[in-house]
Amino acid sequence: MSRGRYFELAFEVADPSESALEQVEDAYDCVLSTHGRSALLTLLVPGESALAAARDAIAALSPAGITIERLVDDLVTRADIAARAEVTTQAVGLWVRGERNREVPFPEPYVYAGSVTLWLWGEVVDFLRTVGLSIDAGVHYPSRQETLRIAGLIVQHRDSPSSVAASG
């Protein structure tokens, strides 16, 4: 099986031990960051799809003693998109309104939070690559549908009898 694609997956995890992190570091490029009381483990995982990569990551994290709480969506504002794509916020506004690159529609917002609109970074990257901007070379991200399916995998894994027996 070819594993030429790499997917960036960020999981909120329950306070992992040093030994658990060492096991994960042996298998994947990863970064642990904390934000308040949340621990975020970001992995670069090979796979044929984001779903397959997530399935492999979930299967590897559990035996290491890492409990996955949820997949963390990589959400971006217009300003975030501009910074990551190295363009102006005005350029992003033109894409969003369909005034530039009309032949390739900009992704629909993923979240409306009051006056702030958020997009799923993976969908934005696909758009940017389609219009010819080189961004995050070789790294892929879960799609809107894949994020939902990965969330289901996490719940299914957490609720499986073997996971319940291991944690209880």
C-alpha positions in Angstrom: 0.0 0.0 0.0 1.3 3.4 -1.0 1.4 5.9 1.9 2.7 8.9 0.0 0.2 11.4 1.5 0.6 12.9 5.0 -2.3 14.3 7.0 -2.1 16.8 9.8 -4.4 15.7 12.6 -4.8 17.6 15.9 -6.4 15.9 18.8 -7.4 17.2 22.2 -6.0 14.6 24.6 -6.2 13.8 28.3 -3.0 14.8 30.0 -0.5 12.4 28.4 2.5 11.0 30.3 6.1 11.5 29.2 6.4 7.8 28.4 3.2 7.8 26.3 4.5 10.8 24.3 7.8 9.0 23.7 5.9 6.1 22.3 4.0 8.4 19.9 7.1 10.3 19.0 8.6 7.0 17.9 5.8 6.5 15.4 4.9 10.0 14.2 6.1 13.5 13.9 4.2 15.2 16.7 3.9 18.3 18.8 2.2 18.6 22.2 0.9 22.0 23.1 -1.2 23.2 26.0 -3.9 25.9 25.9 -5.3 26.5 29.4 -6.3 23.1 30.7 -6.4 21.5 27.2 -3.6 19.4 25.8 -3.4 19.3 22.0 -1.5 16.6 20.2 -0.8 17.4 16.6 0.4 14.5 14.4 1.6 14.1 10.9 0.2 10.8 9.8 0.7 8.9 6.6 -2.4 7.4 4.9 -4.5 7.0 1.8 -7.1 9.4 3.3 -7.6 11.5 6.4 -10.0 8.9 7.7 -7.4 6.1 7.2 -4.7 8.2 8.8 -7.0 9.0 11.8 -7.9 5.3 12.2 -4.1 4.5 12.3 -3.4 7.3 14.8 -6.3 6.4 17.1 -5.1 2.8 17.1 -1.6 3.9 17.9 -2.4 6.4 20.7 -4.7 4.1 22.7 -2.1 1.4 23.5 0.4 4.2 24.4 -2.1 5.3 27.1 -3.3 8.4 25.4 -7.0 9.2 25.6 -8.4 11.2 22.7 -11.1 13.6 23.7 -11.8 15.0 20.2 -10.5 16.0 16.8 -9.6 19.7 16.9 -10.7 21.4 13.7 -8.2 23.8 12.2 -10.4 26.8 11.8 -9.2 30.1 10.3 -10.4 33.7 9.9 -9.8 35.9 6.8 -6.8 37.3 8.6 -5.4 33.8 9.4 -5.9 32.8 5.7 -4.1 35.9 4.5 -1.2 35.3 6.9 -0.8 31.6 6.1 -1.2 32.1 2.3 1.0 35.2 2.4 -1.6 37.4 0.7 -3.5 40.4 1.8 -6.8 40.3 3.6 -8.3 42.2 0.7 -7.3 39.3 -1.6 -9.0 36.9 0.7 -12.1 39.1 0.7 -12.2 39.0 -3.1 -12.0 35.2 -3.0 -14.8 35.0 -0.4 -17.1 37.3 -2.4 -16.3 35.4 -5.6 -14.8 38.5 -7.2 -11.5 36.8 -8.0 -10.9 33.3 -9.3 -14.6 32.9 -10.1 -14.1 29.6 -11.9 -13.1 28.1 -8.5 -15.5 28.9 -5.7 -14.1 29.6 -2.3 -15.2 27.1 0.3 -18.3 27.8 2.3 -17.8 28.9 5.9 -17.5 26.1 8.4 -18.7 28.2 11.4 -20.5 31.4 11.9 -19.6 32.8 15.3 -21.5 36.1 15.7 -19.7 38.6 13.4 -16.8 36.2 12.8 -16.8 33.7 10.0 -14.5 30.7 10.2 -13.3 28.3 7.5 -11.9 24.8 7.7 -8.2 25.2 6.8 -8.1 22.0 4.8 -10.8 23.3 2.5 -9.0 26.6 2.1 -5.8 24.8 1.3 -7.6 22.8 -1.4 -8.9 26.1 -2.9 -5.4 27.7 -2.8 -3.8 24.7 -4.5 -6.5 24.7 -7.2 -5.9 28.4 -8.0 -2.2 27.8 -8.2 -0.8 28.9 -4.8 1.8 26.5 -3.4 0.9 26.0 0.3 1.7 23.4 2.9 3.5 21.2 0.4 2.8 17.6 0.9 0.5 18.1 3.9 -3.2 17.3 3.7 -6.0 18.0 6.0 -9.4 16.3 6.8 -12.3 17.5 4.7 -15.6 18.6 6.2 -17.1 15.1 5.8 -13.9 13.4 7.1 -13.9 15.6 10.3 -17.4 14.2 11.1 -16.4 10.7 10.4 -13.2 11.0 12.4 -15.3 12.3 15.3 -17.4 9.2 15.0 -14.3 7.0 15.0 -13.1 8.6 18.2 -16.5 8.1 20.0 -16.7 4.6 18.7 -13.2 3.8 19.9 -13.8 5.4 23.3 -17.0 3.5 23.7 -15.7 0.1 22.5 -15.6 -2.7 25.1 -11.8 -2.9 24.9 -11.4 0.8 25.6 -13.9 0.7 28.4 -12.1 -2.3 30.0 -8.7 -0.6 29.6 -9.9 2.6 31.2 -12.1 1.2 33.9 
